[in-house]
Amino acid sequence: MTTKARAGVYHSTVPPFGYRKSPEDSHKLIPDAETAPIVRRMYELAVQGKGYKAIGNVLKRERIPIPAYWHHVRGERTWTRFKGEGDISNYIWNETTIKWILSHEVYIGSLVAQKQSKLFKVGKNYVKPKDEWVVVKDIFEPIVDLELWERVQEVNGKRRRMCKAKREPSIFSGIAYCPDCGRRISFFPERTSKNNPEKTYFGSCQNYKANGPDGCTPHRIKEQDLYDIVLKDIREWATMALADEQAVLGRVMEQQQINSTVDYGLVEGKRRTIEKRLGEIE
């Protein structure tokens, strides 16, 4: 696989948003006439100083569909949450998606591969350090020019430094999800009263914060309350395991059977996020 990647052979089943597979060679990418202009517009908005949320709001206002919509209607990847043409969910852009598009080197014509490796002991993939990736430049026709891409990376870097300076991430960052829409629960500080300078962290649905009632409902929860709930649950399972290991195993197997009916598109998204976090920890 590494040899083919270094030779510029594209292997993924679904092309990145903005590209299509070449009719002559399915291992080559070409700019897509319908979606490449959307990518260029996003870069132009970013260099103007608009953040991920602001860019998503512009695209939503202009009724520009999200990547999941395009992949679904073209038969490239099933979007299990598709509700039909014209539904508001077709236009609700995820900030993580926008961030990915505004940072990936594929849009300047580079093939990026070998980003992950497998941890065989735990059966999971993890994201490798960037200097271990295979990056082959000038393989595809770029959608944005190098100068614009680099300017956007500079803007992105400033935004990351600003966010990092605010606070350490919540212990639940990237692993707490909304039970309704499947988007992440984000945690932000709030002052509980004017007389109390201490800030309390609350979590709420990222989809709701970005899109209001069009996206979801708040699902507001105090970070400490969630911590207490999880800790209590861990202690209960540990106590049960010490008392009757087989009974606990039976309950785990039962839960796995229940999980067999869940939304696998959503699970795949969660899996990728958890694997990325695992790679950071490793």
N, C-alpha and C positions, 0 to 999 in steps of 0.2 A: 504493500500500500504506500509506503514512504517513497519508493522508487517512482511509482506512478504519479504521486503528488508532486514530486520534484520535476516530473516531466510535464506538469501542467494539466493532468487528467482530472476532471471534476467528477466526483463519485456520488454525491448526495442525490437522493431520489427527488427531492423538491428543490427547485432553484431559489436563490435568495430573492426577496421582493425587489422588483425592478428589472430582473433578468428573466429570460426564458432559455430553455435548452435549444441549441442549434438544430434545425431540421436535418442538417447534413451529418452532424456528429453530436450525439447526446452527452458527450463528455466535455463539450464546450458551451460556454454561456454567451448569449448576445443580449444587448439591451432590449427590453420589452417596450413596444411603442406606446402602450397604455399606461404602464406603471413607472417606467423610468423617469418621466417628467415629474411624477409625484416625489420621487426621491430627490431630484434636483431642487424642487421647491422647498423641501424640508431643509436641505443644506443652506439655501438662500435665507430662509427664515432664521435658522440658527445663527448665521454669521451676522444677522441684523440685531442679535442680542436676545431673541426669544428663547425661553426655556422649553423643556420637554412638554410641560403641561400646556403652555401657551401655543406651541406648535400643534399639539393635539386638538386644542380648541378651534384653531383656524381650520384645520382639516375637517373637523366635525361640522363646523358652520358651513363649509363649502360642500358638504355631503360627499366627501371623498372616502370610499370604503377602505377598511383595514386590510392588511395582508391576508388574514384568515379568510375573509370573504373572497378575495381573488383566487386563492388556492382552491377553495371549495367549489366555486362556480366553474372553474376550469378542470376539475377532476384531479387535481394534483395532490390534495390532502383533504380528508373529510373534516369539516368543522361541525362538531356534534351540537354546538349551540346555535347553529344557523336557524333563524326564525322566519326566513322568507325575504323577498326583495322589499326594500323600503323600510325595513325595521330599523329602529334607532341603534340597535346593537351593531349594525354593520358599519357605523361611523364613529364608534367610541374607541379611540386610540389609546393603547396602553403605553405609559411613559417608558416602560422597559423596552418595548418594541422600538420606539422612537430613538432611544439611547443606543440600541444595537445598530440601527441603520446609520446613525450619525457617527459611528466609531469604527465600522467594519471596513477593512482594507479592500474587500471585494469591489467596492464602488470606485476605486481608482485602478481597477483591472488586475488586482493581485489574487492569486489563489492561496487561501490560508487553510492548512490541514494539520493533522496530528496535534490538535489542541488538547486531546484527552488521552489518558492512559488508564488501564484497568488495575484496580487493587484486588488481586485475586483472593486475598484472605477474606475480604468482606463482599466480594462479588460486585463491586461498584466501580464506576469511572470517576476520575477526578481531573480537573483542569490543570494542565502542566504549566510551568513558568513560561512566560512569553518567549524567552530566548531559546526554548526547546521546540517551538512551533516550526512547521515548514511553511515558509512564505515565499512564493514564486511571483515575482513582479512582472507586470506587462503581459499577462496571459490572455486577459479578456479586454474587450473594448470598454474603457471606463465610462461611467455614467456622470461622474463629476471630475473636474480637473484637479490635479495635485495641489495647486495653490489654494483652491477653495476648501479642499479636504483638510489641509494642514491648518488653515485658519479656524475651521470648526473644531479641530482637535485642541487647539489652544483655548478656545472658549470652553470646551468640555473640561479641560484640565483645571481651569480657574473655578468652574462650578464644583468640581470634586473637592478641591482644597477648601472651598467655603463650607461645603456640607460636612467635611471631616472635622473642621474646626468647631462645629456647633456642639457635638456630643458623640460619645461612643454609641455604636448601634445597640439596639435592644437585644436582649438574649433571644428574643423571638423573631428577630429580623430574618425574613426569608423562609420561615417555617410555620408561621401562623397565617391561616387562610380563611377567607370568608366562607361560611357554610352554604351560602346561596349562589354566588356568582363565581366562586373559586379564585378570586383575585386576592392579593396579599392584604394582610392587616398591617397598617403602618402605625407607628407609635410616635407621638409628638407631645412636647411638654405644655402644660397649661397651669396657670396659677389658680388655685382653688378659691382664693379670696384676696381682696386688696391688702389685708393686713398680714397675709402670710407670704413671705418672699420665696418660700420653697415651691418648686414646681413639681406637679404630679404628672406622670406620663400616662396618656390614654391611647388606646388603639382603636382604630376604626377602619372600615373597608376602604381600600385604596380606590376602588371603582367609584364609590360614593363621593369620596373627596374630590376626585377628578371630574365627575360627570353629574353629581347630584342625584336626584330621584330617577333620572334617565338611566343611570348605571345600576344602582342598588339601593340598599338602606344602610344606615350608619354602622350597626352592629358594634356600638361603642362599649369598650371594656377597659377598666383600669389595668395597667401593666402588672401592678402588684397583685391584684385579684387573680389574674391569669396565672401568675407565678405560683400563687398559693394553691390554685386548683390543680395545676400540673404536678406540683410537689406532693400534694395529698394523694393524687392518683398513683404516682410512682411508689409511694410508701405502701399503699394498699396492695398493689400488685406484688411488691417485694414480700410483704407479709404472707400473702396467699401462696406465693411460690415456695416459701420456707415451710409452710404447713402442708401443702399438697401440690407438688410439682405437676403431677399428671392432670389435675383439675385445671390448673392454669394453662397447660398445653392445650387441653380441650377447648378452652375459651378462646385461645388464640386461633386455633383451627376454625372455630365457628365464625370468628371475625373475618378470617380470610375468605370464607364462603360468602359472607355478606358483601365483602369488597369486590367480589367477582361481578357484581351488577353495577359498579360505579362507572362514572364517565371517564373512559380511558384517555380521552384527549386531555382532560384536566389532570389526570394522574401523571401523564407524560410530562406535562409542563412542570408539575411539582417535582418530579424526579430529576429533571434537568437542573432545577434550582438547588435542590438538596445536594446533588453531585458537585455543583460548583462550590457550595459552602464547604463540602467535605474536602475538596481540593485545596481550599484556602487554609483549612485547619491543618491538613497534612503538610 
